[in-house]
Amino acid sequence: MGSDDECNSRRAKVLLPSTGVLTKEGIPFYHLRRYALKPIHLQRVKQCGIELKIGQFSNEENKRIKRNWERYATTNNVDFSRAYEFAGGFSREMSRDERISLLVFQNKTNFVPAMCEGFNDRTGKQVISRMLIVYHPGEKNKCLLSEWNDELEKQFEKLYAEGCVARAISIRLQRPKAEVDYRINLLRRRTEKPYDFDSCDIELADSTRQALYGFVTKWLQPKNCPLELEMILPEKEKYNVADFALVQDQEKAMSYLPWLSLTWKMLRPVPVIKKLWLKEVERLRAACKRFNGDTEKAADVCMPRLPLISAGEYRHALNLFLEQKPMFLSHLDTKQLQKRIEEENLVGYCTNGLTEGEFLKRMFCIHIANFRNSTRAANLEDISCTDWITVLIEYLTHLDGSLRKWHYSMEYIRELVSQKLKKRYENALVNGSDTTMNADINDSFPHSRISDRTYKDKQKDCISYINNLVVNNTNSQKPARNEESVSSNVYTEYFIEKLTNLVESWILLFDEQRQRKFAKKLRKIMKKDEKLDSLQGLVEKMISSLEDEQKLKLSKKYRKIMKRFQKMQEAKNSESSVHYKLNEAETSGKNYTEGGETTNYADHSGGITEIAEDKIFR
């Protein structure tokens, strides 16, 4: 996970000059792209004695951004009003061809380096992100904005009824996004009925009940069960949901479980989820009386047994995905998908309390994230959401449709992906004349060498990637190049999950204000690419906020996790040691498996909100 792994990134190598920070054209390498720098880049910057600034931009820096844009727009005959578009503000509203055309033009004209001129202590990502704020349609003329009136309210309500998100509404109305968010909250309070906690889901669907039982069962496992909860449970080696339901002070027992984490899975607020569980407590207690206190039989009778989705059902669902032809997962209309699922009667499997459409969308998103992590290549950004769907459908046609516990073979998925890339590359060669003509047009722009080099490198990447796939698929005795990185990802993800569970189980010990504060920090961390260091910092902050006995208990649990992680790091260079440790750590419930496979019987609903949809398909 250190700099050695980052060196394997082709993009990182291309971006980094052989020595120093300046490229042959005299441009700092951290001004070439608008993406976040990787550790290998930050290490080079530090070695060269450059201290990058963080935090807010000053008024002088804001003025410099405006001067740079005016100079760039004048030089390249670009309308000044297109600043927000050039910063990426309209990327979601643009088609794929429009985005590519704009990026090609920006590369030819050195857009990012031009905007970063004079910002030697800022990265390209920082400057372009600030440009998005400075030139936002709602922020640009903030001091000249009129008061909110009836006409604006009508336009706002119409756009909101059409399903536009706050960002799109703010652009259309040319108002700050914060103001639009405020108006949306007011509209919801005015139009949406308050939740009736007394009549919520009187008769629960089996899928919802199964999600509740699964959640409680998970936290009753010895490795997850909080010490305070163990003290009030009966002395047994293994607990079940009926043991938990028989605790007399049920409110106290429930307070030790992180119900907040279940809201992301069930899409219901915590008070509703607790109310639903109390209904199940009554059912479990009645069953225990019926079986003379035998909690095993009571739990077995009450627990729903919905089957997992079969390979055939999932393939059928993916064909329904294709009807919408989504370029990105965010373009997939869940309501329309749910309507088609009901028309096709594609129901009857466990969805963890979600609608079938939402569950299948999340399941698909997790699968693609796993494939992208396993099949590492810079040119995978060219594969759209529709392409991934066709790849999965093609794979699933070779499986028995009645299988409930099935898995993906990463080797075969790589082969299918390579065929997609090869076909796309061949089409690019067929259309070579069009590319040549466009190149002649773009040659009139200065500084075209960087873009030409990038295009050629991309072609080489595609060819070498396909060739490597052919070798890996035909010679089973040679290990895949990324096998070590995948196994490394597995155990890192395992410890990320352990730390996340630790935070969730201890967060309820704090007062309400700190609970909200730590929960907000946890959500931000789970959206990051590198989560481990941030999670360690969050746990240490929680430890410092506790006192006496609670502080000692949390410190002991944290040290135990980190001690195991250090042992795993020492053994990560040995493949056999890594697999042994993972088996010992019980990673059977993870999405990644040791054989390079991803399964359908993992938890497909938890944690999916942390996956950035645009990142998956860009």
N, C-alpha and C positions, 0 to 999 in steps of 0.2 A: 504494500500500500504506500511505500515511500517513493523517492524520486526514481528508483530503478523501474518501477511499474509505469510511472508517467513517461519515461523515455520510450516506452513501447508505442505511445500515441504518435501516429504519423503526423497529425496536425501540429502537435507540440514541437516535433523536430523541424518541420518546415518553417514554423514561425520564428524559431530561435536562431539568431546568427551564430557563426562559429565562435566568435569572441565578442565581448562587450555587449552593448545594448543597441548599437546602431546597425542598420542594414546597409547594403551597398549603396542604396539611394540616400543614405544619411537620415533615415527615419527611425526613431526609437521603435523597437519591435512591439512594445506594449501599446503603440498607437496604430497598429495595422488592422486590428480587429475590434469589434464592439463586444466581444465575449469576455467572460471573466478569465483571468489568468490562472494557470495551473501552478501547483507547487514548484515545478521545475523552473517556470518563468520567474516566479517570485524570488526563488533562490538566486537566480542570475542577477536580478535587480539589486538584491541585497549585497551580493558579492561586489557589485560595481559601485557601492556606496550611495545608492539613490534611495531616498526615503519618500515613499508614496503617501500623499495626504489622504486622510479619510474624513468623513463628516461633511457638513454643509459647505456649499459654495459661497464665496463672498460676493458682494456686489460687483467688485472689479472683475471677478471671474465670470460672472453672468454677462457683463458688458463685453468681455473678450469673446465669449461664445457668439454673441450677436455680431461682433465685428468679423469673426471668422466665417460665419454663415453668409454675411453680405459679400465678403470677398470671394468666397467659393461660388455663390450664385451668379455674381457678375462675370467671373472668369468663364463659367461653363454655360452661360445663357439659360439659367434656371430661374423661374419665377420665385420671388422672395416669399410668396405666400405658401410655398410647398415645404417649408421647413419642418413642420410636424410630420408630413408624409415621409420626408427623407430620413427622419429620426426613427421611423418604424411605427408611427402612431396609427396608420391605417392598414397595417399588414394583414389583420384578420378580415378586413373588408375587401381586400384585393384578391384577385384570382392567382393561381400558381404562376401562370405566364407573366402576369403583371409584376409579381414580386421578383421573379428571376430577372426580368428585363431591368427593373430598378437596381437590383444588386449588381448586375453586370455593369451598368452605367456608373454606379458608385465606385466599383473597383477600378474601372478604367480612369476615372477622374480623381482617384485617391481621396474619396470623401472623408473617411474617418481620420486619416492623418491631417487633412486640411482643417478639420474641426478641432483637432488636438494641438494645433500650433500654439506655442506659448504655454502649454500645460505639461511641462516636463515632470511634474510631480503628481500627475493624474493619469489614469489609464483610459483607454478608448471607451471601455464600458461606462466609466464614471461620467465622461464628457457627454456621450450620446444619451445616457439616462437623464442627465441634467437638461440636455437640449429638449427632451420630451416634455419636461415640466415647463421650461421657459416658454416654449412655443405651443403649449396646449391651447386649443381654441378658447377654452373657458378662462385660462389664466392670463392670456396675452393682453386682453383689455379689461382686466379685473376692476381697475379703478373707474372704468367708464360704464360698467354694467348697470343696467336699469334695475329697479326693484322688481321682485317677482310679482307678476300680474295674472289676471284671469286668462289672457291669451296664452301665456307661457304654460299655465297649469293645464289648459286643454291639450296643447301640443305634447306636454310631458305625459299626461294620462293616455293619450293615443299611442305614443311610442312604447310606453310600458305595457299596454294591452297587447301590442304586437309582439311582445317577447324580447324587446331590446334590453341589453344589460346596461348597467349604470354608465359604463365607459362609453358605449355607443350613444346613449342619450346625451351625455355631456358634450360630445363632439357635435351632434346634430343641433343642439340648442345653444352651443357655444357658452356653456356655463361650467363653473368648476365642478369636478367630480364629487367633491365633498358635499356641495350643495345638493347635487342630484341624489346622493345617498340619503341625505336628510329628508328630502321630499319623498323618496321611496318608503322610508320608515313611517312618515306621516300618513301616506296613502294606505299602507298596510294596516296601521292601527284603525284607520277610518273605515276600511272596507272589509277586512277579514274578521270573522267572528272569533272571540276568545275561545281558547281550548276548554272544553268541558271535561274536567278531570274525573268527575263522577261517572260519566257515561262512556269513558274511553275504552273502545274495543272490548265490550262485554264478553263476546265470544271470540277468543283469539284464533287466528289462523294457525295451523300446525307449524308452518314455517317460522312464524314469529315466536311461538313457544319454544321451538327447537333452538332458536338463537339465544333465548334467555337461558335455557338449560345448559347450552354449550358454554356460555359465558361463566355461569356459576361453577360448572364443573372444572373449567380451566383454572379458576382461582382457588379451588379446593385441592389442587395438586400440591404435593409436598414442596416442590421447588418454587411455587408461586404464593402459597398461602401465607398471609401476614401473621406474625407471631401473636398479635392481640386476638385474632380470630381463632387460632389454635387453642388459646386458653379457654374459650367458652364452648368449643366443640367437644363431643365425647372422645375418650381415648381410644383411637382406632388407627390402624396403619394406613387405611385408605378411606377417604370420605366420599359421600355421594350427595346429590342435591337434597335427598330426604333428610339426611343428618343436619344439613344447613337449615332446612325448613322447620325442624323440630326445636331449634333454639328458641327459648321463650321470649327473650328480648330481641325480637326480629329486627327492630329499627337499629339497635346497636350493632347487630351482626352485619346488617346491610351497609352500615357506615364504613366498614373496613374494605369494601370492594370499590374499585374505580368505575362507577357506573357512567362517568363522563365519557370513557372510551367507547361505550356501547352506543352512544348517541350517533357516532359517525357510521356505525353499521346499520342501525335500525331507523335512522332519520326521525327520531322522536326525542323530546326533551327528557331530562333526568326524572322529573316528578312523574311523568307518564310511565316511564319504564319501571320505576319503583312500584307504582300502582299496579301495573301488569304483573309484576313478580309476586306481590302480595296475594293476588288471585290464585297464582300457582301454589303459593304456600298453603292456602286453604285446601286445595286439591290434594297436595302431598300429605298433609296431616290426616285427612280423611282416609287416604289409602293406607297409611301406617296403622290406623286403628283397625282397618279391615283385615290387615295381615298380621295383627298382634305385635306390632312394633318392629316388624322385619323391614328395615329401610331399603335393603337391596331389592326386594320384590316390589315395594311401593314405588321406588324410583324407576324400575323397569316398566311398570304398568303405565305410569304417568308420562314418561318421556316419549315425545313424538319420534317416529321412525321414518321420516320422509327419505326417499332415495336420493342419491346424488344424480346430477344431470348426466345422461348417457352421451356417448360419442355421437350417436345419430341425432339426438335432440340438439346438441351443440352445433353440429354441421347444418341442421335445418335453420337454427337461429342465425348463423353466419350468413346464410343465403338471404334471410330477411334484412340483415345489415346492408347487404349489397344493393338492395332495392333503392336505398337512399344515395348510393355512390358517394360516401363521405371522403373528402380528401384528408380531413383531420377528425379525430374522435370528437372534438367539440362541435363538429357539424352534424353529429348524429342526434336526431330528434327522438328522445326517449318515449315521449307520449305516442308518437306515430308508430314507433317500434312496438310498444305495449299493445296498441290496437291490433297490429298485424299478428302478434303472438296469440292474442285471444281468438282472432279469426281462425288461425291455424290450429287452435287448441293445443298449443305447445306449453302445457302447464303440468303440475303434479310432482315437481322435484323441489328439493330444499333451496330456498333463496335467502335464508338468513333474515327473514322479516322484511325484505325489500320486494318491490314489484319485480316481475320476471325481466322486464326491460332494463331496469336499473341494475339488477344483479348480473345479467349477461354482459352489459356494457362494462361493468367493473371487472368481471372475470376476464374479458377480452383484453382490457387495459393491462392487467397484471401479467397475462401471458406475453404480450408484446414487450413489456418492460424486461421480462426474463430473457426473451430471445435477443433483444438488443444488447443486454449485458453479456450474454454468452457469445454472440456473433459480433465481435468488435471490429468495426471498419468505418472509416470516415465517410464513405459514400453511402452508408445506410440512410442518410438523411434524404436521399432521393426516393426512397421507397415510401409511398403514401399509405394512408390507412386502408384504402381499397386494395392495394397490392398485398398488404399483410393478410387481409381477409381471404383473398384468393389463395394465398400460400397455405393458410390453415385449412381451408376447405379441401384443397388438393391432398394435404396430408391425411385429413380425417376420412377421406374416401377409402383409404387402405386399411382402416380399422373396422372391427365388428361394431355395427351401430348399437348393439344392445349392451356393450361394455359400460359399466358404471365407474370402475376404477381403471382409468386409462392414463397414459402419459405421452408426452412428446419426446421423440428421439431428437436430440439437438443435432446429431450428425446429419439426419435426413432433412431437418429444417434448414441447416446450412446449405445443403445441396439445392433445395428448392429456391432459397434466396439467391444463390449463385446463378441459377438459371434465369431468374428475374433480371439480375444485374447484367448478365451476358446479353440477354435479349435487348435490354435498354441500350447497352453500348453498341450493339449491332445497328439498332435504329438510328443512333447518333451518327454512325459512320455513313449510313445511307443518306442521311440528311446533311452530309458534310458540305455540300454546295451552299446550303442556306447559312451554315455557320461561317463559311468563308466570306460570303457577302456581308454578313453582320460584322465580321472582323474588319473588313475594309472600311465600313462606315465608322466603326469605333476607333480606328487608327487615327482619326483626326483629333482625338482627345489626348492630352499629355499624360505622361506617366503610365503608359499602358503595359509596361513590362511585368508589373506585379500580377495583374490579372491573367496575362498570357501564361506566366509561370504556374499560377494556381490551376488554370484549366488543364495544362499539360500534366501537372502532378496528379490531378484528379483522374485523368485517363489512365496514367500509370498505376494509380492506386486500384482502379477498377480491374485492370488486367492482372496485376499481381495478386489481388484478392481472389479472383476467380481461379487463377492457377493454383494458389495455395489450397483452395477448397477442393480442387480436383485431386491434388496429392493426398490431402487428409482423408478424402472419401475412398480412395482406391488402395491406400496402404494403411491398413488398420494397425500395423505394428509401430508406426510413427505417431507419437502423441501430438495432439493439436497444440498450436503455439499458445493459445490463450487458456489452456487447461489450468495452468498454475494460477492465473489471475481469477478464473472462475471459482476455484476452490478457496482462494484467498477471500473473494467476495462473500462466499458462503459463511465462513466463520465470523467475518466482520459483521454481516447482517445478523448473525445469531446474537452477538454481544450487544448490538444496537437494540435488538428486541428485549434482551435482558435488562438493559438500562432503562428502556422505555417503560417496561412493566414495573420496575422499581420506582420510577417517578410517579406513575399512575397510582400505585398502591399506597404511597406515602403522602401524596398531595392533599389527601383529605384530613390530615392531622393539623393543617394550618387554618387560620381564620379565613373568612370568605374572600377578603381582599387579596390575600396572598395566594389563595387557590386560583383565583382568576388570573393573577399575574403569572404564576408558574404554568398554568394551562395554556396561556397565550404564548409564552416562551416555547413550550413544548411543541405547539402547532407550528411555530416559525421554524424550529429546528427540523421538524419532520419534512419540511418543504425543501431543505437544503440537500445538495449532493453529498457533502461530507458531514455526517451527523455525529460521528463518534466523539470527537473532541468537544463539540458543543454540548452533548449530553453529559459528558463528564463534568463540564463546568457547571451545568444546571444542578446536578446531584450535589456537587461540592457546595454550591450556594444554598441548597436546601439544608445540608448538614449544618452549615454555619448559622442558619436561622433557627435551628432547634436547640433545646437545652437538655442537660442532664441525661436521663436514661434513654429518651428517644434519640438523642444525638448519638449516643454510643451504639444503639441498635442499628441505626441507618448506616453509620460508619462501618460497622462490622460487615453488613451485607454488601456495601459498596466495595470494601477491600477484598472480599471473597470473589466478587465478579472480576475485578481488575487483576487479581492474582492469577486467575484462570486465563484471562486474556493475555497476560504477559507470557505464560507458559506456551500458549498457542502461537504467539509471535516468534518465540524461540524455535518452535518446531515447524514453522510454515515452509521452510525451504525443503523439508523432507515430505514428499507427497504421502507416503504411508503414514507418517506421524499425524499429518493433518486429518486424513480420513479416520484414523483411530480416535483422535480427539473428538471429531464431530459425532461419531457413533456414540462415544461415551457421553457426549453432551445432549443426546437425544434430539437430533434435528429432523426427525421424520416428519414433523408438521410444517417444515419450511417449503417454500415454492421451489427452491433449488434442491436437487438431489445429487448424491455423489456420483452417479453414473452419467451426469450431464443431461438430466431429464427434468422436465417440469410437469407437474401432475395436476389433475383436475380435482383432487380431493383435499386440497389445501383450503384455507380460509380466504374466499375470494372477495369478501366485502370489507374486511378491516384494513385500515391504513391506505386505502386507495386514494383518499383525498389528498394525500401528500404527493401523488405522482402528477407532475405537470403535463397536461395533455399535449400542449404544443411541443414540448421537449421530446415527447415520444415519437412524434411523426414529422419532425423538422430535420 
